[in-house]
Amino acid sequence: MWFRVLLLGILVGSGAGAQEGDRTGEEQRSLVPRELIPPAPPLSPEEALKSFRLQPGFRVECVAADPLVQNPIQIAFDPDGRLWVLEMRGYMPNIDGRGELEKSGDVVVLEDTDGDGRMDKRTVFLDGLVMPRALALVRGGVLVAEPPNLWFCRDTNGDLKCDEKSAVASDYAIEADPKLGARANHEHTANGLLRNLDNWIYSANYTARFRNTDGFWQREPTIYRGQWGISQDDFGRLFYNSNEDPLRADFVPSHYLVRNPHHRNPAGVNVKLYDDRAVWPSRVNPGVNRGYRPGQLRPDGTLATFTAACAPLVYRGDDFPREFEGNVFVCEPSANLIKRYVLEDQGVGFKAKNAYDRAEFLASTDERFRPVNLNNGPDGCLYLVDMYHGILEHHLYVTSYLRQQILDRGLDKHSGLGRIYRVVSESKAPGPRPHLSRARPEELVECLSHPNGWWRDTAQRLLVEGNDPSVVAALKQLAVSGASPLGRLHALWTLEGTRQLDLAVLKKAISDAHPKVRAAAMRISEPLLKNQAELVDELLRHVDDPAPEAQLQLALTLGEIREPRAEQALAQIALRNAGDIYLRDAIVSGLEGRELEFLEGLLRGSGLAGTNAGAEKLLGALAECVFTEVNPDRVNRLLDLAASGLAGGDGQRAALLDGIINTAPPRAKGSAKIKPVHLKAEPGALAVLARSEAKGIQERAKKIADLIIWPGKLGAEPEANVRPLSAEEQKWFEQGKELFLVSCGACHQPHGMGQEGLAPPLVDTDWVLGPPQRMVRIVLHGLHGPVNVKGRTYQLDMPALGVFDDDQIAGILTYVRREWGHTATPVEPELVKKIRAETEKREEAWTEAELMKIP
């Protein structure tokens, strides 16, 4: 056996890859001696319970097990505590994935009919699904994701079986391919369907959010979030992750940070929370896909760091001890464990710290234990969804090394299993089973203050969906005088969801004793600000609010108001909080087209005296926005400002100039030339700066001279004569622009400058402006990092967009090659068609090394 593994390693190392996941040049030798690898037979639920290593003070109970449930991947509790389960029974039924297109997926409802805590009745609500990905209970029915479709399914006659199905979206799959159908890359397909505190439904791996108001589905674009699973805390902040990246969060509602196209890569979303990616399994883990790489496994054979992080969950129950409230649990199915993170507040944000030293909350010695989802239960307990499946990796990524690991221990056998567990605190009994479907509206209002987040969320959903006018008064009373801050918070969002907010409630809520309630009221008030001067007055009274979260939201909300006193308030907030990157970017995000005037006002005032690094960064950010706008008159005003005595000293002057220079990020050798801003005449301010004796100013002036051009400038190259697009090419461009904003803009951003930690820039990059044959391949099949962009290395997995036809792909690429000042040739559909045919058998993503060989 060792000889076969060695032979496979030699073959892969020489470029003769035997599996779709193999990469040229990698030697795939097993690093764990075979005698140290225990067998992995399927265990009964009772045996599996004995395999768990759990922190003291808790116990694990089996709630459901095969054959009652098979290959579960997501669950949801309905208002009466019944367990809805999504079964992906087609996932890797064998080592080659044959049969995954069969209609074998189900949505089932499990019930505990005798009250013993274990499910004993199974009803199939919906069957015949091809690789379903997600579900969510809404409006008396259920959303079911069967990529590329998102269905709204209902039972209209009370038999608990779906008899009505309508489409909500037909693109609920970033990587769907019409030729492959549901066989498209399952590891990079939309999922999650989390109903957030703000009444919108968010997903992982997808760039739209949904909301159903009065029976009609609304859709809005949002940012890309993570890979598998999504969660929220008590205040609606979103958490997500991806394979090797265990935990990220949004500190700021994402829609605010895309409102200023001049302000690129603002901070506050997709924030990395952890410093340590280490995991501590209870068994050796040779069966991970890249287990042959040095450093992937420790010397003892255990996985060293996350490789399949998924399904983060903020614990919001009431069964665990208080110190667990707001903790985040993360699944690592490849290492058969669940990690617990404790969040530590840091101003408007927080950091995640491992709860234990070289240990995990729960780990199993059973290799088939595959925790793929977590839930807060109505009883306050933590629920674990265990797919209990030997093969975790999809065949598109399986390496020859992993294939041998699977065969060695028979992990490809005994499919169709699955378990659902709950973790219970030894110090408190689980809570009662709910019966909220029969609750009166006023009882649901009381549930908004329940200590268990499941009850609050469910009550809010039912109240919004029911929209019963008889409880509006009770909701308003709770919003302004409820004993629980969380109850007041949910009451506000329930009123928002039912469109029953009024001036009096909002004025009181903006002055609530709890800062997060104040912040929510500020955000919710925004639709009324144009017509309610009293509400603006109330907001302005909180300019000196001491709470970071209230200051942050006030800065965001004031950016929605176009009047001088709002800008004056923003200036006050800026002067006090410029050192906080999230507050600083929140302020700049709301100043589109007003950055220069705001900057001038700051410099005229006295608040910047004795400037600090934070204030200088604010000045630089504002200057960067003005220069990015490329308005010649405003660029001249900016340069005059930097050269004048108003700049307030060399530190502030340098900050302004650095902001301008930052519009041209570092470039790799041989990259496209910088496109200068065209001015009407030579700026006198530049000559003044070039003569400055202050340290570093002359050097900065020289760099800025490379970024601007004027008639008669010595050595300036004439502007290239760009062939205009033909009428047909212009149609491609316009179609491509629309598709880019929907499918690509959430990651790369509408301005094409990308997002830190998520997507590299597109503007002025060799990838976009170079041979179009490379970009066509990336769009068709995806790109696997590392990849070098403008001198920086990005570790990424860009999903394919094969769902688009040849004309659409040509349009997207034509758009990015001619937008943002680009002058590259358009891409014709015939080229896409030709490359699609040449690469039709390819399923794996491209690597940079492969693409660089293409001329």
N, C-alpha and C positions, 0 to 999 in steps of 0.2 A: 504493500500500500504506500509506504513512504517513497518507493521508487516512482509510482505513478504521480504523486504530488510533485516530486522533484522534476519529473519529465514535463509536467504541465507548466511549472515555473520556467523551465528552460525555453519551452515553446513560446510562452507569452513574452519573455524577455527578448526573443528574437523577432517578435512582430507577428507570430503565427497564432494569434489569439483564438482560443477555443470557445469562449463565451462572449456574449454581448457586452458584459461589463469589463472585459479585459482591456488593458491599456498597453500600448506598445512601449516596450522598454522596461516593464516592471517584472521583477523576478518574484514569483509567488511561492515561497517556501514557508511551510508551517513552522512557527516559532515555538509552539508548545509541544513537548514530547507526548506521544500518543498515550503513554501509560498514565499521564496526569489528567487525561480527559475522561470524565465519567460518562456512562451511557445516558441516553435521554429518552427512556420509554415513556409512553403516555401514562399519566397518573389519574386515578379516580379523583373526584373532588375531595374526598376525605383524605387521600394520600397527599394531594396538592396542598391542602391546608397545613400539613405537617412540614412542608418544604419552606414555609415562610419564616423569615427572620424579621420580627417586628419590634419597634421600640417599646419599652415598658409602658404599662398603663393602657394598652389597647389590645383588642382581639379582632380577628378576622372571621367573618361568617359568610358562608355560601348562600347567596340569595337565589341563584338560578344556575343550572348546569345542563350540559348535554344529556339527553337528546332534546330537552325542552327548549334549548337555545343553541344555535350553531353559528360559529364565526361572527359573534357580535362585534360591532365597531363603534356604535354610539347608542346611548339610551336617553330617554326623557320621561319624567314623571308627569302624568296628567293631573288635573285638579283633584282627582279622587285617589291618587297614589298608585294607580295602575302603571306598570312599567312598559313603555313603548321601546322596542328594540329594533335597530337596523342591522340586518344580517347581510354581510358581503360574502356569500357562500361561493362566489366564483373566483375569489382571490387565490391565485397560485394553488389550484387543486392538485398540481403535480409539479415536478421540478422544471418543466418547460413551459408552464402556464397554459397548456392546452385545455380548451374548454371554458376559458374565462369569459367568452362572449355569450355563453348560454344564459338564458333568462332564469337564473337560480336565486337571485336576491329577494329578500322578503322584508316587509315591515310587520312585526308581530307585536301583540299585546299580551303581556304576562300578568297574571293575577294571583294573589295569595288568598285563596277562598276559605282557609281554615284559621287564618290569623297566627300561624306559627312562625312567621317571618321568612318563609321560603315560598317562592312562586310554585304553583302547582297546576295552573291552567294556561294554555296557549291558544290564542286566536290569531289567525293570519289575516291581518287587515289588508295587505296588498302584497301580491307576489308577482313573479315574472319580471323582476327587475334585473338589468344588466349592470353589475358592479355599482350599486348605489353607494353614495358617499356621505350623506348627511340627512338629518331630519330635525324638524322643530314644530312644536305644537302651536297653532295659531288659529284664531277665529273659528273654533269648533271643528277644525280639521288639522291637517298636518302638511307642512312643506317637506317634500322628499326630493333630494338631489339624485338624479340619475344622469350623470353627465352625457351629453351637453345640456340636458334639460333640467329645469327646476319646476317641479309639479306642485300644485296645490290640490290636495286630495281630501275628499269628505265622505262621510257615511251619512246618507240622508234618511235612512229608514230605521236606524237604531240597532242594526245587527252587528255592529263593530267590524264591518267590512266595507272597503272603499267601493263606492258606486258612482263617484263623480271625480273626474280628474281634468284639471285645466293647467295650461302652461303659464308660468310666471316669467320664465326666462329660457332662452334657447342657446345661450352661450355660457352656461354655468360649467365651464371647463376650459381653463387657459390653454391646455394642450390637446384638446380634442382634434381629431383628424377625420374627415368624412370617410376616408378609405378604411380607417381602423375602427371607427365607432367608439364604443366604450373601451376598446383595447388601448386607447391613447394613454399616455404616461400617467399611471395611477398615483405615482408618488408626487406628482405636481398638478393636482386637479383640485378645484374649489371644494370647500367643505366648511363645516362649523355651524353656520346658521344660528348665531347667538343673538337673542333679543336683548338689546342693551337697555340700560336705564333711560336713555333718551328716546325710546320707542322705535328705534331703527333696528333692523336685523343686519348684523355684520357677519362676514365670512373670513376664513383664512384662505390664502391663495386665490383671491378674487378681488376685483377692483370696482365693485358696485355694492351699494347697500339698499335694502328694501324696507318699505313701510306700507302697511295697509290701513288706510283711513276711510271709514264709511264704505268698506267693501271694495275699494279700488286700490290696486297695487301701484305704489310710487317707487321710482328708482332714481338713485343719484350716484355719481362717481365718488369713489373714495380711494384711499391709498392701498397698496398691496401690503398684506399682513401675513407673515409666516407661512408655514407649510401644512401643518396638521393640528387642528384644534385652536380654539380661541376662548378667552374667558374675560370676565370683568370683576372689578372690586366693588365695594359698597357704593362707590361714588361714580361708577360708570367708566372708569379708566380701563382701557383694553390691554390685554396681555396675550402674547403669542410667541412662537419660536420656530426653529427649523433644526434640521438634523444635528449639526454640531454646535448650534447656537441656542442654548437652553432657555433663555428668557429675555424678552424685550417687552417694552410697554410704551403706551402713548401717555405723556404727561399733559398734552394739549389736544383738544378735539381737532382732528386733522384738517377740517375744512378751513380753519382760520389760516393755516400756514401756506395755503396755495393762493391766497387772495392778492398777493403782491408779486407779480412776475419779475420785478426788478430785484427782489430779495431771494437769492438762491440758497438752497439747502438750510433753511431755518431749523433750529433745534427744537425738539419737543415731541417728536414722534419717532417710532422705531428706535427707542433709546435702549442701549445695552445696559442691563441691570447687574450683571455678575462680573466678578473678577476671576473666578475659579471655575473651570469646566470639569473638574475631576469627578469621577463616579467611583463607588466602592461596592462592587458586586460581591455576592456570597458564593459564587462558583467561578471556575475558569470560563473564559469567553472566546474560545478560538473561532466560534461560528459567526464572527462579524465579517462583513464583506471584504474589508481591507486589513484583516488580521495578520497578514504577512508583512505589513509595513512596520519598520522599526518605530517604536514609540506608541503604536496603536494599542498594544497590550503591555502590561507591566511584566517584569521578569517572572512573576508567579502565574502569568497567564490570564489575569483579570483585565477587563477593559479599563483603560486609563482615563479616558475622557468621553464625553457624550459623542455618540455617532448616530443616534436615532431619536433624539429628543422630540417629544410631541405632547400634545394635549395638556398644556398648562391649565391649572385650575386654582383660582383663589378660593380658599376655604372660607365660606360664609355661613356655616352651620352653627348650631348651638349645643351640639353634643360634646365636642372636644373642650378641654380646658381653655380658659380665656387667652392664654398666650399663643394659641393657634389661630386666633381670629385674624384674618387678612394674610395669613401665610400662603405661599404658593407651592403647590405640589406639581411635579413634572414627571411624566412617564419616560422611561428608557427601556423599551421592550427588548432591544438587542442584548442588554445586560440584565434583564429580568428584575427590574427594580423601580422604585418610585422615590424620588428625591423631594426633600422639603426645604424650601427657602424661607428665611425670615426677612421681611422688608424693614429697612431702617430709613426713616425720614431724613431727607437732606434738602431743606428748603421746599421748593415746589415739587421736587422729585423724591426719589428714594433709590436705595441700592439693595441688592439681594445678597444675603449671606447664608452659607450652608448652615443648617440647623445643628449638624452633628460633626464631630471630628472624626474623619475617616470612617464614616458609617452612613447608612441611609435610613430613612423612615421605614421602608419595607423593601426587602430583597428576598429572592427565592433561589433555591438550589435547583429548581426545575427549569431546564432550558426551554421548555415549551410554554412557560408562563410569559404571555405577551400582553402586558397592560397597554392598551392603545387609547383609552379615554378614561376620564374621571368626572364625577358629578357630585354636587351637593344634593343630598336627599331631603325629602320633607320631614324625615325623622331626625335631621341634624347630623347624620352620619356621612362618611365619605364613601362613595361608591366607586368600584373599580370595574372597568370593562376589560375582560381578559379574552382576547381572540383565541387563545390556546391553540396556536398553529405553529407547526414546526418551521415552516419557511416564512421568514419575515420580509426578505428582499424580493422585489419584483424582478421577473426574469430579464427585463431590459438592463438591469444593473448587475446581475449575478456574475461573479468572476469564476474562473476555473477553480480557484482556491476554495471559494465558498461552496461551489457545487460538490466538491469532494467532501467537504465538512458535512454537508447535508446528507450525502449518501452514506458516509461512514457511520452516522448515528441514526439513520432511517428517519430523518426529520421530514422526509417527503411523504411518509405514510401516516395513517390515522388522522385524516382530515375530517371536517364536519363536527369538530368539538367546539367548546366555548363555555366560559363561566362568567358570572357576575357576582362580585363579592361586595361586602360592606365592611368598613373598619369602624369599630364601635369603641367608645371610651369605656374603660372599666369603672370610671368614677361617676357615670351618669347613664341612666337608662335611655334608650332611643325614644324620640318623641312619638306622638300618636299619628295614626294614619289620617290624612286629610279627607274632607268631603266638601270641597269648595265648589263643585259644580252645582250643588244645591244651596249654597250660601246666599243669604239675602245681600243686596248691595251694601247695606250699612255694616254687615258683618265683614265684607271684603275691605271696607274702609278701615275697620279695626285691625285687619291683618297687615295693613301697610306698616304697622309699628311692631310687627312680630320680630323677635330676636333672630330668627332664622331667615336668611336671605331668600331661600326658595319660596317661602310663604309670601314675602313682600313682593317678589318679582311676579309670582303667579297672580296675586291679588291685583297688582297694577295692570297686568295684561288683561285680566277679565273685566276690570272696570273700564279700561280704555275701549276694549272691544264692545262692551255692553253699552257704554255711553248713556247711562241712565240719568236723566236730569234730576231725579229725586235725591241724589246724594251729592250734588254739587255744593250745597251749603255745608255739608259735613266735611267734604274734602277741603274747602276753603278754611274752615275752622281748624282742621288738623294742620294745614299748611302753615298757619300763623301762630298756633298755640299748642300744638301737640307736645306731649312730654318727651318723646323720643326724637332726636335730630334725624334719624333715618326715616322715621314716620313722616316728618315734615318734608324731607327730601322727596320721598316717593309720592306724597300728596301733590307736591308742585309738579312733578313730571306727569302724574296722572291728569292733572288739570291741563297741562300742555297737550297731552295726547288726546284729550276730549275737547280741546279748544275752548276752555271755560276759564282761562285766566283773566284777571281784571287788574286795574290800576291799584286798588286798595291792597289786594293780596300781595302783589309784587313789591309795593313800597315797604310793607312790613317785613316781607321775606328778605329783602335786600339788607335790612338791618338786623337779621336774625343773630342770635347769640353764637351760633356755630358757623365757623368760617366756610365750611363746604356747602352749607345751606345758602349762605350769602352768595357764594360763587355761582351756585346753580340758578338762583333767582336772577342774578345779573345776566347770565347767558339766556335764560328763558325770556327775559324782558325785551330782547333785541327787536322782535317784530313790531313792538309798540313804540319804540323810541322816536320814530319820525313824527308821530302825532301827539306825543305825551310829554310836554316840557317838564311836568312835575316829576316824571320818572327819570329824566335826565338829571334834574336837580338832586334827586335822591342818590343817584349814582355818584355824582360829583362830591357828595358829602363823605364819600369813602376813599378819597384820594390818599388819606393817611391811614388806611386800614392796616393794622400791624400784621395780619395773617398773610403769609406768602401766597396761599392758594387764592385768597380773595384779591390780592394785588394782581396776580397773574390774570384772573378772569376779568377784572376791571380793565386791565390794559388791552385785552382782546376785545372786549365789548366797546370800549371807547373808540377803537379803530373803526367801528361801524358808523360812527357819528361824524358827519362832516360839518363841524362848526368850531369856531375859534376856542370856545371855552373847553371843549373836549380835548383839543390839541394842547392847550395850556395844562390841563390835568395830566395828559400823557407826558408832557415835559417834566412835571413834578415827579411822576412815578419814575421816569427815566433817570433823573438826577440822583434819586435815592437807590435805584436798583440796577444801575448799568452793569454792575459786576456779576449779575445773575444772567447767564446766557439765555435761559428760557424766558425771563421777563424782557430782556433786551430784544430778542427776536420776536416776541409777541407784539411789542410796540412797533417795530419796523414793519411787521407783516400788515399792519393796518394803515400804512402811510403811502400807498401807491400814488405816485404823481405829486406827492407833497413832501418828499424827503428833503429836497433842497431848502424849502421854506422852514421846515422843522429844524434842520441843521443850522440855518441862519439864526433862528430864534434862540436855539441853545447857546450859540456862541455870543449872542448879544447880551444874554443874561449873565448874572453873577454866579450862578450855581456851579459852573465848571471850574471855578477858581480852586487851585490846589488839586488839579485833576488827578485821577487815578487810572489804573490800567483798564478797568471796566468802562469808564467814560470814554477813554480813547478808542476802545473797541466799538462802542456805540457810534462815535464819530466816523470811524472807518467803515462801518456797515452802511451808514447813511450815504457816505461818499461813493461807496461801491454801487449802491442803488442808482444814484444820480448818473454815474458814468455808464452803467448798464443800459440806461434809458436811451443813450446815444442821441440825445437832443443837443445840437451844437450850441444853441444859446445857453442852455442850462449847464453844459459842460464848461463853457467859458466862465459862467458865474461861479461855478465850483472852483475852478483854478484861481479866479480872482480872490475868492474867499480864502483859499489856502495861502495865497501870497500876501494877504493883507494882515494888518496888525490885529484884526478881529479874531484871527485863529488862536490867539491867546497863548503863545509860547511855542517852542520848538516841538514839544511832545505832542500837542494837538495838531500842529502843522504836519508833522510826520505821520500821524494817524490818518489824516485826510488823504495824504499822498499814498499811503499804503493801501487805503481802501480802493483807490483808483488802480493801483498796480495789481491788486488781487483779482481784478476782472480778467486778467490774463494768467491763468494757472500755469504751473510748470509744464513744460513740454518735453517729450522724449526726443532723442536725436532723430532728425529727419521728419518730424511732424510738420503738419501744415503751418504756413506762416500766419502770424497774428493779423487779424483784420482790423485796421485802424479806424478810429472815429474821424469822420471828415468834418473839419471846421471851415468856416468861410474865410478866415485869415489867420495869420500866425498869432497865437495868444501871447499878449505882452506879459501875462503873469508867469508864463513858463520861463521867459528870460530872467525875470526877477528871481525866481526860484533857483535857476541855474547859477546865479551869482551869489547865492546865500553862502555865508561862512559857517552856518550852523552845521553840526555834525550830521552827515548822512543826507542832507536835503539835496545837495547837488547830484548825488548818485541817484536819488529817487527821481529827480527832475529828468535825468537822462533816460531812465526806464519809461517814464510817462511820455517822453518825446517819441518813443517807438510805438506808442498806442494811438497817436493822433497824427493827422495829416492835413495840410492846407495847400492851397494853390501856390505853386512855386517852391515848395519845400525842397531843399537840396537833398538829392539822393533818393527822393521818394519815387517809388515805382508807380507808373500810371495805373489807374484802375482797370482791371481786366474787363475786356469786352465780352460780356456773358450773353450767350445765345438765349433769347427768350424762349419759354416753353411754347410749344404748339398748342392749338386748341385742345387736342386730345390729351396731350401731356398735362395741361392745366387741369383737366378733369381728373386725371390720376392723382395729381397733387391735392386737389380739394377733397377727394374721397379719402386719400391717405391721411390728410390732416384730421379728419373726423375719426377715422379708425385709430390713429395714433393716440389721440386724446383719451379714447375709451379703453384701449388695450395696452398701451405702452406708457402713456403719460403719468399714470399713477406711480410708476417706479422711476422712470427717467425724468419725470416732471414735464409740464408743458413747455418750460424754457429749455429743456434738453440738457440741463446741467446735472441730472442725476440726484441721488440721495445718499448721504454718507451712511455706510454700513448696509446698503441695500442694492443700489444700482449705480454704475459708473456714468460719467457724462457722455453725451453724444456730440456736443458742439465742438467743431474743429478737431475731430479725432480722425486718425487714419482708418479706423474701422469703418466709419461712415463715409469718408471721402475717398477711400481706397477702392480696390477692385470690387465691383458690386457682386461678383460671384461669391465672395465670402459672406456678405450680409444676407444674401438669399439663402445660403445654407444654414446660417444661424437661425433665421426666421423659420425655416422648414423643420429643423431638427433640434434647435437649442444649442447652448454653449456651456461647456463645463470648464470651470476655472482650474488653476489660476490663469488669469489673463492680464496683460499689461495694457493700461490705458493712460496715455499722457504721462508716462514715467512712473505710474503707480501700479502696484499689483493688487488685483481684486480676486478674492476667493468667492466664486459665485456659481450658481447653477441657473442660467437663464432658460426658462421653459420655451418650448417650441410654440409656434403659432400656425401650425399646419391646418387649422380649421379655416383659415382664410384661403380664398381661391387665388389663382394666378394674378388676376387683375387687382385684387385687393392688396396682395403682397407688393406688387409693383407700385401701387399707389403709396403705401406706407414708406417704402424705400425712396421713392421719388420725393416724397415730402421731406424726409430727414436730410436728403442730399441737396435740397434747395431752400430749406428754411434756415433761420438764424444766420443769414448772410452767406450761407453755403452756395457754391456755384457749380457743383459737380453735375455730371450728366444724369438725366433721368434714367430710371430702370424700366425696361419694357416687359410686358407680360410674357412675351415669347421667351425671354431669358429665364424667367421663373419656371415656365412650363418645361423648358429644356433641362434645367437643373433638377426639377422635381422628378422627371423621368429617369435621369441618370442616377439619382440617389434613392429611388423608391424603396429599395430593400433595406435602407439604413434606418435604424430605430434609435440608436444612441446619440447623445449630444456630441457636437464637435469639440475638439480641443484647439487651443491656440496653435500648437505645433502643427496640427493637420492643416489648419486654415492658412498658415503662413506659406505652405507649399503651393498654394493655389495662386497663380499669377493674376 
